[in-house]
Amino acid sequence: MTLLRTCAGVLLASATLVAQTPRFDVAAIRPSAPTPDATTSAGLRITGSQVRIVSLSLRDYVSMAYRVPPSQVSAPEWMAVTRFDITGNLPDGSTREQVADMMRALLEERFQMKVHHEQREFPIYALVVDTSGPKLKASEDVPAPAAAIEVGGSGSAAGINIDLGNGTFLSLANNKLEAKKITMEQLAETLTRFTDRHVRDATSLGGRYDLAIDLTADEYQTTLIRSAVNAGVVLPPQALRLLDAGPANPLGPALQKAGLGFESRRAPLDVVIVDSTLKTPSDN
């Protein structure tokens, strides 16, 4: 961004930014209906005229609005468990890529949310191809992009299912990690929700793939508990003790069965820090 050297230039740029920030024509925010203990279920649908999101935590909405993974949102713990449903009408001429900006404006207006950004260096996992080479099956019959975007996910003690839309999904159930029609970038991004670090794609593999990886009982149990913690699910102390006693990086050895693996690295990441926010949005 060009450095503005005069106060007049700063004011002009700020006014232009406000004027160009896209907003929902109409938006409604409602508390999500309660779900059974230790169970989560969420979904998003974007059509040509409307966005409907069900049962995301306020932290997840911040993640969406500022285009960072939930693990890079620094916020009070209650924001990971307080869930809302949001419906917004898209203005004429808007694009799906502008939905994040509209969500940011909505959070600032209805929740009076104020945030700031920091660059911090973190340990991360780089998703890489193992020295033995990839053992992945190229996906067949990859469908053309759908007119509507529909993604969702559900999780419980029985397992986790994540629908990434357009025939792409990932599931963790029955001691198995399975994915269909997934890109390596999508795989890395999704695995971030199952690990203690951000995961970044470093495979250089294009295309979409199917994979099915058997996990040991310890690998499966630890991964399932970690995903629940990352999703903000309140777990009993005995589950947290199992997490502490389990393998530190259970998916790393398991991924080798698909010719993939994790490399420990360090990288600067953008962190969104919530300075203040209302717990209840202003009237719709």
KOLROTOR-765240 format. One record per residue (C-alpha): x, y negated, z. Coordinates in steps of 0.25 Angstrom, whole numbers, padded with zeros to 4 digits, always signed. Layout:
REM residues N
XYZ/...
This chain:
REM residues 284
+0000+0000+0000/+0005-0014-0004/+0010-0021+0009/+0001-0034+0011/+0010-0045+0015/+0000-0056+0019/-0012-0057+0028/-0021-0061+0017/-0017-0048+0009/-0020-0040+0021/-0033-0045+0023/-0037-0044+0008/-0032-0029+0008/-0040-0026+0021/-0053-0033+0015/-0051-0025+0002/-0049-0012+0010/-0062-0014+0018/-0070-0017+0005/-0065-0005-0002/-0067+0005+0009/-0078+0014+0004/-0090+0017+0014/-0101+0027+0014/-0114+0020+0010/-0122+0027+0021/-0116+0036+0032/-0121+0043+0044/-0114+0049+0055/-0120+0059+0065/-0114+0068+0076/-0112+0083+0071/-0122+0093+0076/-0115+0102+0087/-0109+0115+0083/-0106+0128+0091/-0094+0128+0100/-0081+0130+0093/-0088+0128+0079/-0086+0117+0069/-0092+0115+0055/-0090+0103+0046/-0093+0100+0032/-0092+0089+0022/-0099+0086+0009/-0097+0075-0001/-0106+0073-0013/-0107+0062-0023/-0115+0053-0013/-0113+0058+0001/-0103+0063+0011/-0108+0072+0022/-0099+0078+0033/-0104+0087+0044/-0097+0089+0058/-0083+0083+0056/-0076+0078+0068/-0073+0063+0069/-0059+0067+0068/-0062+0074+0055/-0069+0062+0049/-0056+0053+0053/-0048+0064+0045/-0057+0062+0033/-0057+0047+0034/-0042+0045+0034/-0038+0057+0026/-0030+0065+0036/-0031+0079+0042/-0039+0079+0056/-0025+0083+0062/-0020+0069+0059/-0031+0061+0066/-0028+0057+0080/-0041+0055+0087/-0048+0057+0100/-0051+0072+0102/-0066+0070+0102/-0065+0065+0088/-0061+0080+0084/-0074+0086+0090/-0085+0075+0088/-0091+0078+0074/-0100+0070+0065/-0108+0072+0052/-0107+0060+0042/-0115+0058+0030/-0111+0046+0020/-0116+0041+0007/-0105+0038-0003/-0106+0025-0010/-0108+0024-0025/-0094+0026-0032/-0087+0032-0020/-0078+0044-0021/-0076+0056-0012/-0062+0051-0010/-0068+0039-0003/-0075+0047+0007/-0064+0046+0017/-0063+0031+0016/-0078+0031+0019/-0077+0040+0031/-0066+0031+0036/-0075+0018+0035/-0086+0026+0042/-0078+0030+0053/-0073+0016+0055/-0087+0010+0054/-0095+0020+0062/-0085+0025+0072/-0077+0012+0073/-0065+0021+0071/-0051+0015+0071/-0039+0022+0067/-0024+0020+0063/-0014+0029+0055/-0001+0034+0059/+0010+0042+0052/+0015+0053+0061/+0025+0064+0059/+0019+0078+0062/+0023+0092+0060/+0015+0098+0049/+0014+0112+0042/+0017+0112+0027/+0010+0122+0019/+0020+0129+0010/+0022+0141+0001/+0029+0152+0008/+0043+0157+0003/+0036+0169-0002/+0027+0161-0011/+0012+0158-0011/+0002+0170-0010/-0011+0163-0013/-0022+0166-0023/-0025+0155-0033/-0040+0152-0032/-0049+0156-0043/-0062+0148-0048/-0058+0135-0041/-0071+0127-0043/-0072+0113-0049/-0073+0102-0038/-0088+0101-0033/-0096+0089-0034/-0098+0089-0019/-0087+0091-0009/-0091+0100+0002/-0081+0105+0013/-0084+0110+0027/-0079+0119+0038/-0083+0127+0049/-0076+0134+0061/-0078+0142+0073/-0072+0154+0081/-0075+0163+0069/-0067+0155+0059/-0066+0142+0051/-0071+0139+0036/-0067+0127+0029/-0074+0124+0016/-0065+0114+0007/-0076+0113-0004/-0076+0118-0018/-0073+0132-0014/-0061+0130-0006/-0062+0135+0009/-0053+0140+0020/-0057+0149+0031/-0051+0154+0044/-0059+0166+0049/-0057+0181+0052/-0042+0180+0054/-0040+0174+0040/-0037+0161+0033/-0044+0160+0020/-0045+0150+0009/-0051+0149-0005/-0048+0139-0016/-0039+0130-0008/-0027+0121-0012/-0015+0121-0003/-0018+0107+0001/-0031+0111+0006/-0025+0123+0013/-0015+0114+0020/-0025+0104+0024/-0035+0114+0029/-0024+0122+0037/-0021+0109+0045/-0034+0112+0052/-0029+0125+0056/-0015+0121+0061/-0008+0112+0071/-0002+0104+0060/-0005+0097+0048/-0003+0106+0035/+0002+0100+0022/+0002+0107+0009/+0017+0109+0004/+0014+0121-0005/+0014+0114-0018/+0003+0124-0023/-0008+0119-0032/-0021+0126-0034/-0031+0133-0025/-0029+0146-0018/-0036+0157-0010/-0029+0163+0002/-0033+0172+0013/-0023+0174+0025/-0025+0184+0036/-0022+0179+0050/-0018+0186+0063/-0027+0185+0074/-0018+0175+0081/-0016+0166+0069/-0031+0166+0066/-0035+0163+0081/-0025+0152+0082/-0028+0145+0069/-0043+0146+0072/-0041+0139+0086/-0032+0128+0079/-0042+0125+0069/-0052+0123+0080/-0043+0114+0088/-0040+0106+0075/-0055+0104+0072/-0058+0099+0086/-0065+0111+0092/-0065+0112+0107/-0059+0125+0110/-0058+0133+0124/-0045+0133+0131/-0043+0147+0128/-0043+0144+0113/-0033+0134+0114/-0024+0143+0122/-0025+0153+0111/-0020+0142+0101/-0008+0139+0110/-0005+0153+0111/-0006+0156+0096/+0004+0154+0085/+0008+0140+0082/+0006+0141+0067/-0003+0153+0064/-0006+0150+0050/+0009+0148+0046/+0012+0163+0045/-0002+0166+0040/+0000+0157+0028/+0012+0165+0024/+0003+0176+0019/-0002+0167+0008/+0012+0162+0005/+0011+0149+0012/+0016+0144+0025/+0018+0132+0035/+0031+0124+0036/+0032+0115+0048/+0036+0100+0043/+0034+0086+0048/+0026+0075+0041/+0021+0062+0043/+0006+0062+0044/-0005+0051+0044/-0012+0051+0057/-0025+0044+0059/-0027+0039+0073/-0041+0036+0078/-0039+0023+0087/-0054+0022+0091/-0067+0027+0087/-0082+0028+0092/-0087+0041+0096/-0100+0039+0090/-0102+0032+0076/-0110+0019+0075/-0125+0021+0070/-0127+0026+0056/
